[in-house]
Amino acid sequence: MFARSRLRLFVAEALGVTVLVWAWPTTTLASWTDLESVREAELSHAANRRVEAMARIAAAYLTTDSDPEASMEHHQRALDLDRSNAPLALDMAGLHLQRAEIPEALAVLKDSLKHNPKSADLALRISGIYLVKLRKMELAERYARKALKVAPDLIEPYQMLYAIARAGGRGEAAAAVLTLAEERRNDNAEFWTGLGDLSVSQMLMEGNLVAQERAGRAVSHFRRAVELGQQDANVLLRALNFFFASGYPDDAVASARRLLVLQPSDTSSREKLAIVLAQTGRLEQAVIELNAVVAENPASLIAYRTHGELLRQQEDFSAALEKFEKALLLSDNDPRLYLEVVDLCLKADKPDRGAWWLAQAREKFNRLPELPFYESQLLGYLLRWEEALHAMDLAADLAAQYQPSFLTAEFYFHYGVMAERAGQHAKAVGHFLSCLEVDGDHAASLNYLAYMWAEQGENLVVAEDYVRRALEQEPQNPAYLDSLGWVLYQQGRYEEALSSLEEAVGHSLQPDPTIVEHLGDVLVKLGRPEEAVTSWQRVLGVEGVSAEVAVKIRAVRATQTP
């Protein structure tokens, strides 16, 4: 008995309740004449019931794991003693719901609501049960409106009514709930934040995230929340996330700066601030914030990537590469990040390093055909044709096993190019023909095959047909006009070849060594060697010119020497 009294006193003191300890008289209450004494006795009785209820709650929590049934009994006894206690009723209802005892949960909540009719929490819990567990929309709305009546400046009743309207497929009713909430005039930052969230939900449900009117409402709600919640980190964070995601940079910056006053070590918000500053051209401020992020969290992937992107925009590719490589060392589970690093390697004139990174990526993501495909392109850039062809072979095998959709016409075209450059003529033809099986009008493959055959002096009739089909799609393409001229040259149709090659030269933005060399060859065949030399001399020293051009010039001049 003594221990129980001690527990009562402890709980009571914790609740701030003053307990009156009475030495109860032997006389009856009716014999008392002092009205104040009667009131004190009534107060003492109510307080003791409250203390007893709290003691029962404590006992319930102590036995929750070891004896669930006893815990339930203690909860019930506590509720019998203090039926208006909303938190207790909510706990008891939760226990019933865990046992799938929905009627019992409702009975507990409704009984407590009778004794505490101004509890919005109780009404909302009942509404939620009718909505989620029983799908009884009318009853759910009735209790949600009870909550709204007693707590019109809390956002939760509006949220519940909105959810009920949406669950019932009543879009206009849901919109009306928002309008009703917008008519309130209060200084509750949480209210306006929640209303902003509801406005975003409405835009999502309407399938129109760019609706100016609704978006404007959401923005105004979050701005109001920030204005009222200058000391509320949760409100500021939710507003920041909205402004950041919705493209309101100035609001995002203001929210982030205020939030960082309250929580200076919030690296996530500082990262968002840096990103927005960068997006709006305030690069120096962005770098300051990024350095602060890294100082607080050296493992911030976002900070390194954002800083790297800023440096890339400033075309400081070596410094950008350094940041992206640090990001990749922190998180190597995204193949796209490898490709960004490779791209920066090329821009920083470090192609061999790019090839190394691609090789690392290929080993790590050994089922992705994209990686050996890109590796092949890079090796081709380095003129390492046999390695490039080997990488394409790997890409083809992976695509066949894991991603057949990757075997597109474009894939086969590049496969053919790598094979031809590696000296695998027959293999290249096979790949170009595979490209044309996928896309019979693939102009680049039609042209490449035609030119290959012209170089070999074979299949010239088919070659002419192919290149003319390519020219139907791109009639002014100088490369295709050159191929046609060379096919005609190999057929001995020099006048026609000259016309096509002159047209190719005319459509070239700058002298193309191959086209000019072919033009000179045709002019020689037509008996116009001096014009041929003049043409060839135009491309001497131009990058990509064949060594044969100088030889041809000397040969023509030798024949003209008296």
KOLLOKE-591785 format. One line per 3 residues: number of its first residue (from 0); for each residue z, y, x of C-alpha. Coordinates in steps of 0.1 Angstrom, whole numbers, plus 5000, padded with zeros to 4 digits. Last residue first. Example, Ala and Ser with C-alpha at 12.3 -4.5 7.8 and 13.67 -1.06 7.14 Angstrom:
// KOLLOKE-591785
1	5071 4989 5137; 5078 4955 5123;
***
This chain:
// KOLLOKE-591785
561	3794 5200 5603; 3828 5192 5588; 3826 5186 5550;
558	3834 5149 5552; 3865 5157 5573; 3876 5183 5548;
555	3876 5157 5520; 3896 5133 5541; 3921 5160 5552;
552	3928 5170 5516; 3931 5133 5506; 3957 5127 5533;
549	3977 5157 5522; 3977 5144 5486; 3986 5109 5497;
546	4021 5120 5507; 4027 5123 5469; 4042 5154 5455;
543	4077 5150 5440; 4091 5184 5450; 4062 5209 5456;
540	4053 5213 5492; 4016 5210 5486; 4011 5214 5448;
537	3986 5242 5447; 3967 5227 5477; 3956 5198 5456;
534	3937 5220 5432; 3919 5239 5459; 3911 5207 5476;
531	3896 5193 5443; 3877 5225 5438; 3861 5220 5472;
528	3854 5184 5464; 3833 5190 5433; 3810 5159 5432;
525	3823 5146 5399; 3842 5118 5416; 3859 5145 5438;
522	3868 5165 5407; 3884 5134 5391; 3906 5128 5422;
519	3916 5165 5422; 3927 5163 5385; 3947 5132 5393;
516	3966 5150 5421; 3972 5179 5398; 3986 5157 5371;
513	4009 5139 5396; 4021 5171 5413; 4029 5189 5380;
510	4023 5226 5383; 4046 5246 5361; 4050 5249 5323;
507	4023 5222 5319; 4002 5226 5288; 3972 5239 5307;
504	3975 5212 5333; 3973 5185 5306; 3943 5202 5291;
501	3926 5201 5325; 3935 5164 5327; 3920 5156 5293;
498	3888 5174 5299; 3884 5159 5334; 3889 5124 5321;
495	3862 5129 5295; 3839 5140 5323; 3850 5111 5345;
492	3845 5082 5322; 3847 5056 5351; 3871 5033 5331;
489	3898 5041 5357; 3892 5078 5351; 3895 5073 5313;
486	3929 5056 5318; 3939 5084 5342; 3929 5111 5317;
483	3948 5094 5289; 3979 5092 5311; 3976 5129 5320;
480	3973 5138 5283; 4005 5118 5277; 4023 5135 5304;
477	4011 5169 5293; 4024 5165 5257; 4001 5187 5236;
474	3991 5161 5210; 4026 5147 5205; 4025 5121 5176;
471	3988 5115 5177; 3991 5116 5215; 4012 5084 5215;
468	3985 5066 5195; 3959 5079 5219; 3980 5065 5248;
465	3982 5030 5231; 3945 5028 5223; 3935 5038 5258;
462	3958 5012 5273; 3944 4985 5250; 3909 4993 5263;
459	3923 4995 5299; 3940 4962 5299; 3940 4963 5337;
456	3934 4989 5364; 3969 4985 5378; 3976 5022 5376;
453	3959 5023 5342; 3980 4994 5330; 4012 5012 5340;
450	3999 5044 5324; 3992 5027 5291; 4026 5010 5292;
447	4044 5042 5298; 4024 5061 5271; 4031 5035 5243;
444	4067 5033 5254; 4072 5070 5252; 4055 5072 5218;
441	4076 5046 5200; 4052 5040 5171; 4056 5003 5168;
438	4094 5006 5168; 4113 4973 5172; 4083 4953 5183;
435	4072 4983 5204; 4105 4982 5223; 4100 4945 5229;
432	4065 4953 5243; 4081 4978 5267; 4106 4952 5278;
429	4079 4926 5284; 4058 4951 5304; 4088 4959 5326;
426	4094 4922 5333; 4058 4918 5344; 4060 4948 5367;
423	4094 4941 5383; 4091 4967 5411; 4126 4981 5406;
420	4110 5013 5391; 4092 4991 5365; 4123 4972 5356;
417	4144 5004 5352; 4117 5019 5330; 4114 4988 5309;
414	4151 4986 5303; 4150 5023 5293; 4124 5016 5267;
411	4143 4985 5256; 4174 5006 5249; 4154 5032 5230;
408	4139 5006 5208; 4174 4995 5199; 4194 4966 5212;
405	4228 4982 5205; 4228 4967 5170; 4232 4933 5187;
402	4268 4942 5196; 4289 4914 5209; 4268 4886 5224;
399	4233 4901 5225; 4248 4935 5234; 4268 4920 5263;
396	4237 4903 5277; 4215 4934 5274; 4241 4956 5291;
393	4245 4931 5319; 4207 4930 5324; 4207 4968 5323;
390	4233 4969 5351; 4211 4946 5372; 4181 4969 5367;
387	4202 4998 5379; 4213 4978 5410; 4176 4971 5417;
384	4167 5008 5412; 4192 5025 5434; 4174 5058 5431;
381	4207 5077 5427; 4195 5088 5392; 4186 5052 5385;
378	4222 5043 5394; 4234 5068 5369; 4211 5055 5342;
375	4222 5019 5349; 4259 5029 5347; 4252 5044 5313;
372	4238 5010 5302; 4266 4991 5320; 4291 5012 5299;
369	4273 5011 5266; 4272 4973 5265; 4310 4972 5257;
366	4325 4938 5260; 4339 4942 5295; 4359 4973 5288;
363	4380 4972 5320; 4353 4959 5344; 4327 4983 5329;
360	4352 5012 5332; 4358 5006 5368; 4320 5004 5375;
357	4316 5036 5356; 4342 5053 5378; 4324 5041 5409;
354	4290 5054 5396; 4306 5087 5390; 4320 5088 5425;
351	4285 5082 5438; 4272 5110 5416; 4294 5136 5431;
348	4273 5168 5426; 4301 5184 5405; 4279 5182 5374;
345	4273 5145 5381; 4310 5138 5386; 4317 5159 5355;
342	4295 5136 5334; 4313 5106 5350; 4347 5120 5340;
339	4335 5125 5304; 4321 5089 5304; 4355 5076 5315;
336	4372 5096 5288; 4348 5079 5263; 4360 5045 5274;
333	4395 5053 5261; 4423 5030 5274; 4427 5047 5308;
330	4455 5070 5299; 4475 5088 5326; 4450 5080 5353;
327	4423 5092 5331; 4441 5125 5324; 4445 5130 5362;
324	4407 5123 5365; 4400 5149 5339; 4420 5175 5357;
321	4403 5169 5391; 4369 5168 5374; 4376 5203 5359;
318	4384 5216 5394; 4351 5202 5407; 4332 5214 5377;
315	4342 5250 5378; 4315 5258 5352; 4339 5282 5333;
312	4335 5260 5303; 4343 5230 5325; 4374 5247 5337;
309	4386 5252 5301; 4377 5216 5294; 4398 5204 5323;
306	4428 5225 5311; 4424 5209 5277; 4422 5174 5292;
303	4451 5179 5315; 4473 5194 5288; 4463 5167 5262;
300	4473 5139 5286; 4508 5153 5291; 4524 5131 5317;
297	4539 5160 5338; 4559 5170 5307; 4579 5202 5311;
294	4560 5215 5341; 4528 5201 5326; 4534 5220 5293;
291	4543 5252 5311; 4510 5249 5331; 4492 5245 5299;
288	4509 5275 5284; 4499 5297 5313; 4463 5282 5313;
285	4460 5292 5276; 4471 5327 5283; 4445 5331 5310;
282	4418 5315 5287; 4423 5337 5256; 4388 5328 5244;
279	4397 5319 5209; 4393 5281 5215; 4415 5284 5246;
276	4443 5301 5228; 4440 5275 5201; 4443 5247 5226;
273	4472 5263 5244; 4491 5268 5212; 4485 5232 5202;
270	4498 5220 5235; 4528 5242 5231; 4535 5226 5198;
267	4534 5191 5213; 4555 5203 5243; 4585 5213 5222;
264	4608 5223 5250; 4611 5259 5239; 4624 5249 5205;
261	4635 5280 5186; 4614 5305 5206; 4587 5278 5207;
258	4585 5279 5169; 4579 5316 5169; 4550 5312 5194;
255	4536 5283 5175; 4536 5301 5142; 4519 5332 5156;
252	4493 5312 5175; 4485 5291 5144; 4482 5322 5123;
249	4458 5337 5148; 4438 5304 5150; 4432 5297 5113;
246	4409 5267 5116; 4424 5242 5091; 4439 5217 5116;
243	4458 5244 5136; 4468 5264 5105; 4482 5233 5088;
240	4499 5220 5119; 4515 5254 5126; 4527 5256 5090;
237	4544 5222 5092; 4559 5232 5126; 4572 5265 5113;
234	4588 5249 5082; 4605 5223 5104; 4617 5248 5130;
231	4634 5270 5103; 4646 5303 5118; 4615 5323 5109;
228	4613 5305 5076; 4606 5333 5051; 4576 5348 5068;
225	4564 5313 5079; 4567 5300 5043; 4548 5331 5030;
222	4520 5324 5055; 4520 5287 5044; 4516 5297 5007;
219	4489 5323 5015; 4469 5298 5035; 4471 5272 5007;
216	4460 5298 4982; 4430 5308 5003; 4420 5272 5007;
213	4421 5269 4969; 4399 5300 4964; 4375 5293 4993;
210	4368 5257 4985; 4362 5244 5020; 4382 5211 5017;
207	4362 5201 4986; 4367 5165 4975; 4387 5177 4945;
204	4415 5152 4955; 4415 5166 4990; 4416 5202 4978;
201	4445 5193 4955; 4463 5177 4984; 4459 5209 5005;
198	4474 5228 4976; 4503 5204 4974; 4510 5209 5011;
195	4510 5246 5006; 4535 5242 4977; 4557 5222 5000;
192	4557 5250 5026; 4563 5275 4999; 4594 5257 4985;
189	4607 5250 5020; 4607 5287 5028; 4628 5295 4997;
186	4627 5332 4991; 4617 5331 4954; 4591 5343 4931;
183	4577 5315 4910; 4543 5319 4895; 4527 5298 4922;
180	4547 5268 4909; 4531 5271 4875; 4497 5274 4890;
177	4503 5243 4911; 4514 5224 4880; 4483 5235 4862;
174	4461 5220 4889; 4478 5186 4883; 4473 5190 4845;
171	4436 5198 4851; 4432 5166 4873; 4448 5143 4847;
168	4441 5109 4862; 4475 5095 4852; 4486 5091 4888;
165	4474 5127 4895; 4495 5141 4866; 4525 5121 4877;
162	4521 5132 4913; 4519 5168 4903; 4550 5165 4881;
159	4569 5150 4910; 4558 5176 4935; 4567 5203 4910;
156	4601 5188 4906; 4605 5186 4944; 4596 5223 4952;
153	4630 5237 4943; 4631 5271 4926; 4629 5257 4891;
150	4660 5236 4895; 4676 5230 4861; 4645 5231 4841;
147	4624 5215 4868; 4647 5185 4869; 4644 5180 4831;
144	4607 5184 4835; 4606 5155 4859; 4627 5135 4834;
141	4601 5140 4807; 4572 5135 4830; 4584 5100 4841;
138	4590 5091 4804; 4555 5100 4795; 4540 5084 4826;
135	4555 5049 4822; 4541 5032 4853; 4572 5010 4855;
132	4581 5009 4892; 4563 5040 4905; 4563 5065 4877;
129	4594 5054 4857; 4613 5049 4889; 4602 5083 4902;
126	4613 5101 4870; 4647 5085 4872; 4651 5096 4908;
123	4639 5131 4898; 4665 5134 4870; 4693 5123 4894;
120	4682 5147 4921; 4679 5176 4896; 4716 5173 4889;
117	4724 5198 4861; 4732 5172 4835; 4761 5157 4856;
114	4781 5135 4832; 4750 5125 4812; 4731 5123 4845;
111	4756 5098 4858; 4749 5076 4828; 4711 5080 4832;
108	4713 5070 4869; 4734 5039 4864; 4713 5027 4834;
105	4681 5033 4853; 4693 5012 4882; 4704 4984 4858;
102	4670 4984 4841; 4653 4981 4875; 4672 4953 4889;
99	4647 4944 4916; 4676 4935 4939; 4668 4964 4963;
96	4665 4984 4931; 4700 4977 4922; 4713 4988 4956;
93	4692 5020 4953; 4707 5027 4919; 4742 5025 4934;
90	4732 5049 4962; 4718 5073 4937; 4749 5071 4915;
87	4771 5078 4946; 4749 5108 4955; 4752 5121 4919;
84	4790 5118 4915; 4794 5125 4878; 4807 5090 4871;
81	4837 5093 4895; 4861 5065 4887; 4835 5042 4873;
78	4812 5051 4901; 4838 5040 4927; 4844 5007 4908;
75	4806 5001 4909; 4803 5009 4945; 4833 4986 4953;
72	4817 4958 4933; 4784 4962 4951; 4801 4960 4985;
69	4820 4929 4974; 4787 4913 4965; 4771 4924 4998;
66	4799 4907 5018; 4796 4909 5056; 4768 4935 5058;
63	4778 4960 5031; 4816 4953 5035; 4826 4984 5054;
60	4802 5005 5034; 4817 4994 5001; 4853 5000 5015;
57	4844 5035 5023; 4829 5039 4988; 4860 5025 4973;
54	4881 5050 4992; 4859 5078 4980; 4864 5067 4944;
51	4902 5066 4949; 4901 5101 4963; 4881 5113 4933;
48	4905 5096 4909; 4934 5111 4928; 4918 5145 4925;
45	4914 5141 4888; 4950 5130 4883; 4964 5158 4906;
42	4944 5184 4886; 4958 5171 4854; 4994 5172 4869;
39	4989 5207 4881; 4977 5217 4846; 5007 5202 4830;
36	5030 5219 4856; 5014 5252 4847; 5021 5246 4811;
33	5059 5243 4818; 5075 5226 4788; 5074 5191 4798;
30	5089 5167 4774; 5055 5157 4761; 5046 5144 4795;
27	5073 5118 4793; 5105 5119 4814; 5108 5096 4844;
24	5095 5122 4868; 5065 5115 4891; 5072 5124 4927;
21	5039 5141 4932; 5016 5142 4962; 4990 5168 4956;
18	4958 5161 4975; 4937 5190 4987; 4900 5180 4989;
15	4880 5191 5019; 4859 5160 5018; 4872 5147 5051;
12	4907 5155 5040; 4902 5133 5009; 4888 5105 5029;
9	4917 5105 5053; 4943 5109 5025; 4929 5080 5006;
6	4928 5058 5037; 4965 5066 5044; 4974 5057 5009;
3	4956 5023 5013; 4975 5017 5045; 5008 5024 5028;
0	5000 5000 5000;
***
